[in-house]
Amino acid sequence: MDRMAVTAESLITETVVEEYDRNGGVCLRRAFDPEWVEEVKVGLDAVLGRRTGNLAPKPHDQPDGFNMHQFRWRDVRQLERFVLHSPAAAIAGRLLRAGKMLSVWMPLQPLSRTEGLRLVAGSHKWGKLFTPFSAGENRPGYEPVPEIDEQEHQILSFDLDPGDCIAFSGLVLHGVMPTDHSRGSRRFSTRWSGDAVFFSRGGVCSRSVRETGLSDGDPLDCDWYPVLWTRRGGHRELGDTR
Ligand SMILES: O=C(O)CCC(=O)C(=O)O
């Protein structure tokens, strides 16, 4: 099967932006060429092989293998290339007309809808912040994740091939069901912000976020959070001042 990617421009139509805004997430087929998937696989091997500094295992790294590392694009060449040069920035930029922050999540092997990411459609509009899995319990300002009645809510899930991705809002309730296959699978998630986002140390804030040197209220435009796409100029290289 031809898995060559479709351009971000043709993927993100008006209808897709509306769907993203309505549901809090969309599935984008053939968003990344096989070369990008390969690049990320090599990058993740590098991350998982190098467990030092803030790559140290977190408690939840264990028993089922969930790993969370941040800012790895700054020190792993392949992930840096993905962040700086893949279509992810253009996908995020085009979708972020509706919303402030999103994730681009992609499996690196085929993943069925029962094993991949599931989103509760529309939950980004509930006006609630749910405790991130990585943050532990009882965080002030965050609510525990509720039981979701699948009769009452629409759950979005997709059969995915490498190269497909799900772009979803930072506010939408989401997660992966722990199954034997999902435990053994590799997924890669990048976070993207629009220009309506400003730095804040409030909330769940990791050590690496504190290391950026930014102060509350600063715009996210620095080495740690480079501007990689603009509506007017399209893709930007680092140091580009368009
Ligand atoms: O892949 C996973 O297990 C979950 C990823 C996730 O929750 C995220 O990227 O926000």
The ligand as a MOL file (V3000), in Angstrom:
LIG
                    3D

  0  0  0     0  0            999 V3000
M  V30 BEGIN CTAB
M  V30 COUNTS 10 9 0 0 0
M  V30 BEGIN ATOM
M  V30 1 O 0.1430 6.8270 24.3160 0
M  V30 2 C -0.3140 6.8690 25.4500 0
M  V30 3 O -0.2890 5.9160 26.2200 0
M  V30 4 C -1.0050 8.1180 25.9660 0
M  V30 5 C -0.4730 9.3880 25.4140 0
M  V30 6 C -1.1220 10.5820 25.9890 0
M  V30 7 O -1.9560 10.5110 26.8600 0
M  V30 8 C -0.7410 11.9150 25.4900 0
M  V30 9 O 0.0740 12.0130 24.5770 0
M  V30 10 O -1.2880 12.9070 26.0290 0
M  V30 END ATOM
M  V30 BEGIN BOND
M  V30 1 2 1 2
M  V30 2 1 2 3
M  V30 3 1 2 4
M  V30 4 1 4 5
M  V30 5 1 5 6
M  V30 6 2 6 7
M  V30 7 1 6 8
M  V30 8 2 8 9
M  V30 9 1 8 10
M  V30 END BOND
M  V30 END CTAB
M  END
